[in-house]
Amino acid sequence: MSHTVKKSAIFSAAVLMISPALAQRDFSDVEIKTTAVGEGIYMLEGAGGNIGLSVGEDGAFVIDDQFAPLAERIVTAIENVSEEPVAFVVNTHWHGDHTGGNEAMGGMGAHIVAHDNVRQRLKEGLTRAGGNTTPPAPDAALPVITFSHAMSFYWNGNDIRIWHPENAHTDGDAIIFFKNANIVHMGDVFFNGNYPYVDLESGGDLDGYIATHEKVLGKIDDETKIIPGHGALASKADLQRTLDMLKDVRSRIQALIDDGMSEEDAVAADPLADLNADWGQGFISGERMTRTAYRSLSAE
């Protein structure tokens, strides 16, 4: 079997495993955009979470892999800048727009790496309070290397440090620093330009989300380039601006909780009205941000 035929078979098999809801989504017009971030390091944009990519003689090192139907296009984009195959894929968390390509990448020989909780959540799936269900991932999509707190790679001339923050976007987040290149991939612990999605049902926590912003800010400088989970390539100033907004949101919602307001009363008060034009135009609306903050801050 030729390499091309083998790849096509792997991609076809991976696409067959996607959920019915995802199968209804049209990815036909999605193009993968590749942006050079540093020497040998790129950001790939398509649909779903931003992908980080390090290339060099050691092999391609990939951070997240978007949705299964895009795997072939993503691999083609990688091959356009790398003569070596994908050796490792690091998942920043478990959501399908960051892990959907795991099965295809693993089938091509890549080693999938993630926090312990990512493997567990992918293996078990999740039925949410509203009834939406994420089915268990196939075994071929599961991470084969996991870590609890931190790990390091010495790859393509970079010291790559990965650490797990306490519950932030989920309970399995990973922050990846390319120390030599002064580049960090934050996964969905950073939505650049929009309210973030704090997935409370996956262990997410607003206080932890804010604390992770503060920790990253303490490790970077004005020259650092940040690949966010969603949004444009960012700087320290962008992250600081988002942190300032999140602290403001937290303060406003906490004040309503302290006044004894119910969640519905807090939503009716529309406490983020003046922020929504700047921050509420993405995946998370002002109402949803209010509900998420209320539930996170009032949880025991």
C-alpha positions in Angstrom: 0.0 0.0 0.0 1.4 3.4 -1.0 2.0 6.1 1.6 -0.8 8.3 0.0 -3.3 5.4 0.0 -2.4 4.5 3.6 -2.9 8.1 4.7 -6.3 8.3 2.9 -7.4 5.1 4.6 -6.5 6.5 8.0 -8.3 9.8 7.4 -11.4 8.0 6.2 -11.5 5.8 9.2 -11.1 8.7 11.6 -13.9 10.7 9.9 -16.2 7.7 10.2 -15.8 7.8 14.0 -17.1 11.4 14.5 -20.3 12.1 16.3 -23.6 12.6 14.4 -23.7 16.2 15.5 -20.2 16.9 14.1 -21.0 15.0 11.0 -23.7 17.6 10.2 -21.2 20.4 10.3 -19.9 21.5 6.9 -16.1 21.8 6.8 -15.8 21.9 3.0 -14.8 25.5 2.9 -12.3 25.4 5.7 -8.7 26.3 4.7 -5.7 25.8 7.0 -3.8 29.1 7.4 -0.1 28.8 8.4 1.6 31.7 10.1 5.3 31.8 11.1 5.6 32.7 14.8 9.3 32.1 15.3 12.1 30.1 13.7 10.7 26.7 12.9 7.5 27.5 14.9 4.1 28.1 13.4 0.4 28.7 14.2 -2.1 26.9 12.1 -5.7 28.2 11.9 -8.7 26.4 10.5 -11.8 25.5 12.4 -11.6 25.0 16.2 -8.6 25.6 18.4 -5.4 27.1 17.1 -2.7 24.6 16.4 1.0 25.1 17.4 3.7 23.5 15.3 7.4 23.1 15.7 9.4 21.7 12.8 13.0 20.6 12.4 15.2 17.6 12.0 13.8 15.8 15.1 10.3 15.7 13.5 7.1 17.7 13.7 5.8 18.6 17.2 2.1 19.5 17.1 -0.1 21.2 19.7 -3.8 20.3 19.2 -5.3 18.9 16.0 -8.8 20.5 15.6 -11.6 18.4 14.1 -11.4 14.9 12.5 -12.6 15.9 9.1 -9.8 18.5 8.8 -7.0 16.0 9.6 -5.9 15.5 6.0 -5.8 19.2 5.3 -3.8 19.8 8.6 -1.3 17.1 7.7 -0.9 18.7 4.2 -0.2 22.1 5.8 2.4 20.5 8.1 4.1 18.8 5.2 4.3 22.1 3.4 6.8 23.3 6.1 8.3 20.0 7.4 10.1 17.2 5.7 9.8 15.1 8.8 6.7 13.2 10.0 4.7 14.2 13.0 6.4 12.7 16.1 4.3 14.1 18.9 0.8 15.7 19.3 0.2 17.4 22.6 -3.4 18.1 23.5 -4.0 21.2 25.6 -7.3 19.7 26.9 -9.9 17.2 25.9 -12.5 19.2 23.8 -13.1 17.8 20.3 -12.0 20.9 18.4 -8.5 20.3 19.9 -8.4 16.5 19.8 -10.5 15.5 16.8 -7.4 14.7 14.7 -5.9 12.4 17.4 -6.9 9.2 15.8 -5.6 10.1 12.3 -2.3 11.5 13.7 -1.8 8.5 15.9 -2.6 6.2 13.0 0.3 7.9 11.2 2.7 7.1 14.0 2.5 10.2 16.2 2.6 9.8 19.9 -0.4 11.6 21.6 0.5 13.4 24.8 -1.8 15.0 27.4 -2.6 15.5 31.0 -3.9 12.5 32.9 -7.5 13.9 33.0 -7.6 14.4 29.2 -7.1 10.7 28.7 -9.8 9.9 31.3 -12.3 12.3 29.8 -11.7 11.2 26.3 -12.1 7.6 27.3 -15.3 8.1 29.3 -17.0 10.8 27.3 -19.5 13.2 28.9 -23.3 13.8 29.1 -23.9 17.4 30.0 -26.8 18.7 32.1 -28.6 19.9 29.0 -28.4 16.5 27.5 -25.7 17.0 24.9 -23.4 14.0 24.8 -19.8 13.6 23.9 -19.3 9.9 23.3 -16.2 8.1 24.4 -13.3 8.5 22.0 -11.9 5.4 20.2 -8.9 3.8 21.8 -6.7 5.0 18.8 -7.5 8.6 19.8 -6.4 8.3 23.4 -3.1 9.8 24.7 -0.4 7.2 25.1 1.8 9.4 27.2 0.3 11.4 30.1 1.6 13.6 32.9 0.2 14.9 36.2 2.0 18.2 36.8 4.8 19.0 34.3 7.0 17.5 31.7 9.7 18.7 29.3 10.7 18.0 25.7 14.1 18.8 24.2 13.1 18.9 20.5 14.0 20.7 17.4 16.5 22.8 19.3 14.0 24.1 21.8 13.5 23.5 25.5 9.7 22.8 25.6 8.2 23.0 29.1 4.7 21.8 29.7 2.8 22.4 32.9 -0.7 21.8 34.2 -2.4 24.6 35.9 -5.0 23.9 38.6 -8.5 23.8 37.2 -9.0 26.6 34.7 -10.7 26.0 31.4 -11.0 22.3 32.3 -9.3 20.0 34.8 -6.8 18.8 32.2 -5.3 22.0 30.8 -1.7 22.2 29.5 0.4 25.3 29.0 3.3 24.8 26.6 6.4 27.1 26.7 9.0 27.1 23.9 11.6 28.7 26.1 14.4 29.4 23.6 11.9 30.9 21.1 9.9 32.9 23.8 6.6 31.5 22.5 3.8 30.1 24.6 0.7 28.1 23.6 -2.1 28.5 26.2 -4.8 26.4 24.7 -8.3 27.5 25.7 -7.0 29.1 28.9 -6.8 32.1 26.7 -9.5 33.4 24.3 -7.9 36.4 22.7 -10.5 39.2 22.2 -13.6 37.4 23.6 -15.1 36.2 26.8 -13.7 32.7 27.5 -15.4 29.4 27.7 -14.9 28.1 31.3 -16.2 24.5 31.1 -17.6 24.0 34.6 -18.8 20.5 33.7 -15.2 19.5 32.8 -13.8 20.9 36.0 -13.3 24.4 34.9 -13.1 27.3 37.4 -13.1 31.0 36.9 -10.8 31.7 39.8 -8.4 29.1 38.4 -8.7 30.6 34.9 -7.7 34.0 36.3 -4.9 32.6 38.4 -3.4 30.9 35.3 -3.4 34.2 33.4 -1.5 35.7 36.3 1.0 32.9 36.4 1.7 33.0 32.7 2.1 36.8 32.9 4.7 36.4 35.5 6.8 34.1 33.2 6.7 36.1 30.0 7.9 39.5 28.7 6.9 42.1 26.2 8.6 40.1 23.4 6.7 36.9 24.1 4.4 35.7 21.4 1.3 33.9 22.6 -0.8 31.3 20.6 -4.2 31.5 22.2 -6.7 28.6 22.0 -8.9 30.9 19.9 -8.3 34.3 18.4 -5.4 36.1 16.8 -1.7 35.6 17.7 -1.2 37.6 20.9 1.2 39.5 23.1 1.7 40.0 26.8 -0.4 43.2 26.5 -3.3 41.2 25.0 -3.2 38.7 27.8 -3.1 41.5 30.4 -6.1 43.2 28.8 -8.0 39.9 29.0 -7.0 39.4 32.6 -8.2 42.9 33.5 -11.6 42.1 31.9 -11.9 38.8 33.8 -11.1 40.4 37.1 -13.7 43.0 36.4 -16.3 40.4 35.5 -15.5 38.4 38.6 -15.9 41.5 40.8 -19.2 42.5 39.2 -20.7 39.0 39.6 -19.4 38.5 43.1 -21.1 41.7 44.1 -24.4 40.4 42.9 -23.9 37.1 44.7 -23.0 39.0 47.9 -26.2 41.0 47.5 -28.2 37.7 47.6 -29.2 37.7 43.9 -30.3 34.4 42.3 -28.7 33.5 39.0 -31.8 34.6 37.1 -31.8 37.9 38.9 -28.1 38.4 38.1 -28.7 37.7 34.4 -31.7 40.1 34.4 -29.5 42.8 35.9 -27.3 42.5 32.8 -24.1 43.4 34.7 -21.8 43.1 31.7 -23.8 45.2 29.3 -21.0 47.8 28.8 -18.4 45.1 28.1 -20.4 43.0 25.6 -19.7 45.1 22.5 -15.9 44.4 23.0 -16.0 40.9 24.5 -19.3 39.3 23.8 -19.2 38.8 20.1 -17.6 35.4 20.0 -18.6 31.9 21.2 -19.6 33.2 24.7 -22.3 35.9 25.0 -22.6 38.3 27.9 -25.5 36.2 29.3 -23.5 33.0 29.2 -20.5 34.7 30.7 -22.7 36.0 33.5 -24.1 32.5 34.2 -20.7 30.8 34.1 -19.2 33.3 36.5 -22.2 33.1 38.8 -22.1 29.3 38.9 -18.4 29.1 39.3 -18.2 31.7 42.1 -21.2 30.3 44.0 -20.1 26.7 43.8 -19.1 25.1 47.1 
